[in-house]
């Protein structure tokens, strides 16, 4: 719903408190409403540059509005709440706002996002570094894709992600940065964070390193959590519920930094992290191996070197190379 008249009244200072609350509720419904208001406000601000020769037809506007709002009811004892003069002012505000909007829209084309030249990039084998026009940087993990405009418009910076990426967003308080990932929307002004949004995952995750991030369902902006450094946000793709946690996994960004750390970690966790990092399947044969603990750091190590370190730590382990990766045999943790 596009509340043109309500926006116009607000910008002209004609809103009542109830109408202000109505507008605020409408803005919180979804990001599109907020974007529309920002653009309308920009049009209003730019109206100072437009010729002041334009004069709206107040009588015609009043007549049009009064047809929808019965200003001449049958005689009753109920007193009139609003005068014709008051509605004339509202009509003037509405006509002026829409006229200015139309004029500036045609000259500046501020709403026409279809004019943006979009680029789509896919990271197949390696991590790709993408630099955006605003100075923001995105590290796109392998098997992930990103769609972004070559130049952002005047009101918002919007990109689309499928897969996993790390963002360093240049700060711009007047132009929010918005990442669309399936059912989730992540909104920031300037910060660094990671998003995991794979098609086959049941949830979308956002991990914040610096700054502040808002995570919410694209369909319901009211269901929102604010994430600070050290927070991990999760959006369930089935029920669209959003939750906030403290992140305790030091290896979430291993794919970007090349650094992997395990401290007294069970071998099941080690195998899972290494499988994800090297994009190969590493499996344990025996249940007794799963509780084996290891403390070790890997810094940009090759898969072969990592496997050898595990084998040297547990002397009873035997490694078998398969077509998919490695199989680790062993009956105990010695």
C-alpha positions in Angstrom: 0.0 0.0 0.0 1.4 3.4 -1.0 0.3 6.1 1.5 1.0 9.1 -0.7 -1.4 11.4 1.1 -0.2 10.4 4.5 3.5 10.9 3.5 2.7 14.3 2.0 0.9 15.4 5.2 3.8 14.2 7.3 6.4 16.1 5.2 4.3 19.2 5.3 3.8 19.0 9.1 0.1 18.4 8.8 -0.1 15.0 10.5 -1.8 14.4 13.8 -0.2 12.2 16.4 -2.5 9.3 15.4 -1.5 9.7 11.8 2.2 9.8 12.7 1.8 6.5 14.5 0.0 5.1 11.5 2.8 6.2 9.2 5.4 4.7 11.6 3.6 1.4 11.6 3.4 1.4 7.8 7.1 2.1 7.6 7.9 -0.9 9.8 5.9 -3.3 7.7 8.6 -3.9 5.2 11.8 -2.3 3.7 10.0 -1.2 0.5 7.8 1.1 2.4 10.8 2.6 4.1 12.6 3.0 0.8 9.5 4.7 -0.7 9.4 7.2 2.2 13.1 8.0 1.8 12.7 8.7 -1.8 9.6 10.8 -1.3 11.5 12.8 1.4 14.3 13.3 -1.0 11.9 14.6 -3.6 10.4 17.0 -1.0 13.9 18.3 -0.1 14.7 18.8 -3.8 11.6 20.8 -4.3 13.5 23.9 -3.3 15.3 23.6 -6.6 12.0 23.6 -8.6 10.5 26.7 -9.9 8.1 28.3 -7.4 5.7 29.4 -10.3 3.7 26.2 -9.8 0.5 26.7 -7.9 -1.9 23.8 -7.2 -5.6 24.1 -7.9 -6.8 24.1 -4.3 -10.5 24.2 -5.1 -10.2 21.3 -7.6 -8.2 19.3 -5.1 -10.6 20.1 -2.3 -13.6 19.1 -4.4 -12.0 15.8 -5.3 -11.2 14.9 -1.7 -14.6 16.1 -0.5 -16.3 13.7 -2.9 -14.6 10.8 -1.0 -15.0 12.4 2.5 -18.6 13.6 3.1 -18.1 17.2 4.3 -21.8 18.0 4.0 -23.6 15.4 6.1 -27.3 15.5 7.0 -28.2 17.9 9.8 -27.3 16.3 13.1 -26.1 17.6 16.5 -22.6 16.3 15.9 -20.2 19.1 15.5 -17.9 19.4 12.5 -14.4 18.2 13.4 -12.5 19.7 10.4 -13.1 22.9 8.4 -13.1 23.2 4.7 -10.0 25.5 5.1 -8.2 22.7 6.9 -9.0 20.2 4.2 -7.9 22.8 1.6 -4.5 22.9 3.2 -4.3 19.1 3.1 -5.4 19.0 -0.5 -2.7 21.6 -1.4 -0.1 19.6 0.4 -1.1 16.4 -1.4 -1.3 18.0 -4.9 2.0 19.8 -4.4 3.8 16.8 -3.2 2.5 14.5 -6.0 3.3 17.2 -8.6 6.8 17.8 -7.3 7.3 14.1 -7.2 6.2 13.6 -10.8 8.4 16.4 -12.0 11.5 15.4 -10.3 10.9 11.7 -11.0 10.8 12.5 -14.7 13.9 14.6 -14.6 16.0 12.6 -12.2 14.5 9.1 -12.6 15.1 8.5 -8.9 12.8 5.5 -8.7 13.8 3.6 -11.8 16.0 0.8 -10.4 15.6 -1.1 -13.7 18.0 1.4 -15.2 20.8 0.1 -13.0 23.3 -2.1 -14.8 23.6 -5.3 -12.8 26.5 -7.7 -12.6 26.3 -11.3 -11.5 29.4 -13.2 -10.4 29.9 -16.8 -9.4 32.7 -18.2 -7.3 33.4 -21.7 -8.7 36.7 -23.0 -7.3 38.2 -20.2 -5.3 37.2 -17.3 -3.0 36.7 -14.1 -5.0 37.1 -10.5 -3.9 34.5 -8.1 -5.2 34.9 -4.4 -4.9 31.8 -2.3 -5.1 31.3 1.3 -6.4 30.9 2.7 -2.9 34.2 1.2 -1.7 32.6 -1.8 0.1 34.4 -5.2 -0.3 32.9 -8.6 -0.5 34.8 -11.9 -0.2 32.6 -14.5 -2.0 33.2 -18.1 -0.9 33.4 -20.8 -3.5 30.1 -22.2 -4.8 28.4 -18.9 -4.0 27.0 -16.2 -6.2 26.4 -12.4 -5.9 24.3 -10.0 -8.0 25.0 -6.3 -7.6 24.7 -3.0 -9.6 27.7 -1.4 -11.1 26.6 1.9 -9.5 24.1 2.2 -6.6 21.2 4.6 -6.8 20.7 7.6 -4.6 18.7 6.0 -1.8 19.9 2.5 -1.0 22.7 0.0 -1.7 21.2 -3.4 -2.5 22.8 -6.7 -3.4 21.6 -10.3 -3.7 23.6 -13.2 -2.3 23.2 -17.0 -2.6 25.8 -19.0 -0.6 28.4 -17.6 1.7 30.3 -14.3 1.8 32.1 -11.9 4.1 31.3 -8.2 3.9 33.2 -5.0 4.7 30.7 -2.3 4.1 31.7 1.3 3.7 29.8 3.5 6.1 27.1 5.8 4.6 24.4 6.9 7.2 22.2 8.3 4.4 22.3 5.2 2.2 21.7 1.8 4.0 23.3 -1.4 2.6 20.8 -4.2 2.1 21.7 -7.8 1.4 18.9 -10.1 0.1 19.5 -13.8 0.7 16.4 -15.9 0.0 13.9 -15.3 2.8 16.3 -13.1 4.8 17.2 -9.4 4.6 20.3 -8.0 6.3 20.6 -4.2 6.7 23.6 -2.2 7.7 25.1 1.3 7.5 28.8 0.3 7.7 30.3 -2.8 9.3 31.9 -6.2 8.8 30.0 -9.5 8.9 29.5 -12.9 7.4 26.4 -14.3 5.8 25.7 -18.0 5.2 22.7 -18.5 2.9 22.9 -21.8 1.1 19.9 -23.2 -0.7 20.2 -26.6 1.1 20.6 -25.2 4.6 17.5 -25.0 6.9 18.6 -21.6 8.3 20.4 -18.4 7.2 23.1 -17.2 9.5 24.7 -13.8 10.0 27.8 -13.4 12.1 28.9 -9.8 13.1 32.5 -8.8 13.6 32.3 -5.0 13.8 29.4 -2.5 13.8 25.7 -3.3 14.0 23.5 -5.4 11.7 19.7 -5.8 11.5 18.5 -9.3 10.4 14.9 -9.9 9.6 12.5 -11.8 7.3 12.0 -10.1 4.0 8.3 -10.8 4.4 8.0 -9.4 7.9 10.3 -6.5 8.9 8.8 -6.4 12.4 10.4 -9.7 13.2 13.9 -8.3 13.6 17.0 -8.8 15.7 19.8 -6.3 16.1 23.2 -8.0 16.1 26.4 -6.6 17.6 30.0 -7.8 17.5 30.2 -11.4 18.6 26.6 -12.1 17.9 25.2 -14.8 15.6 21.8 -14.3 14.1 19.8 -17.2 12.6 16.7 -17.1 10.5 14.6 -20.3 10.2 13.6 -20.7 6.5 10.5 -22.6 7.4 8.8 -20.5 10.1 10.8 -17.3 9.4 11.6 -16.9 13.1 14.8 -14.9 13.9 17.0 -15.6 16.9 20.2 -14.1 18.3 23.1 -16.1 19.9 26.6 -15.6 21.1 29.0 -17.0 18.5 31.7 -19.3 19.9 33.0 -20.9 16.7 36.5 -19.5 16.0 36.6 -21.2 12.6 33.6 -19.6 10.9 35.9 -17.4 8.9 38.6 -19.9 8.2 37.7 -20.0 4.5 38.6 -16.3 4.3 41.6 -16.1 6.7 43.1 -19.5 6.1 43.6 -19.9 9.8 42.0 -22.9 11.7 42.2 -23.4 15.4 41.2 -26.4 17.5 41.4 -26.4 21.3 40.6 -29.7 22.9 38.1 -30.2 20.1 36.4 -33.6 19.4 37.5 -35.3 16.2 34.0 -35.1 14.8 34.2 -31.3 14.9 37.7 -31.4 13.4 36.6 -33.6 10.5 33.5 -31.4 9.8 35.5 -28.1 9.8 38.3 -29.6 7.6 35.8 -31.1 5.2 34.1 -27.7 4.7 37.4 -25.8 4.4 39.0 -28.2 1.9 35.7 -29.1 0.1 36.4 -32.8 0.4 34.8 -35.6 2.3 36.7 -36.7 5.4 35.0 -39.5 7.4 35.6 -41.6 10.5 35.1 -45.3 10.5 34.6 -46.1 14.2 32.4 -44.5 16.8 35.2 -44.7 19.3 37.1 -42.1 17.2 34.5 -39.4 17.6 35.4 -38.5 21.1 39.1 -38.2 20.5 40.3 -34.7 21.4 43.0 -32.6 19.6 44.6 -29.2 20.1 46.2 -27.8 16.9 46.4 -24.7 14.7 46.5 -24.8 10.9 47.6 -21.7 9.0 47.0 -22.0 5.2 48.0 -25.6 5.4 47.4 -28.0 2.5 44.9 -30.8 2.9 47.7 -33.4 2.9 49.6 -31.5 5.6 46.5 -31.3 7.8 45.8 -35.0 7.4 49.4 -35.9 8.3 49.3 -33.9 11.5 46.1 -35.7 12.6 47.8 -39.0 11.8 50.9 -38.1 13.7 48.8 -37.1 16.7 47.0 -40.4 16.9 49.5 -43.1 16.2 46.9 -45.8 15.9 45.1 -44.0 13.1 45.4 -45.2 9.5 44.5 -43.0 6.6 42.9 -44.3 3.4 42.6 -42.0 0.4 39.3 -42.4 -1.5 37.8 -40.8 -4.7 36.0 -38.3 -2.5 38.7 -37.5 0.1 40.0 -39.4 3.1 38.8 -42.2 5.4 40.3 -42.3 8.9 40.6 -45.8 10.4 41.4 -46.5 14.1 40.0 -48.0 17.2 41.2 -45.7 20.0 42.7 -42.3 20.6 46.3 -43.3 21.2 
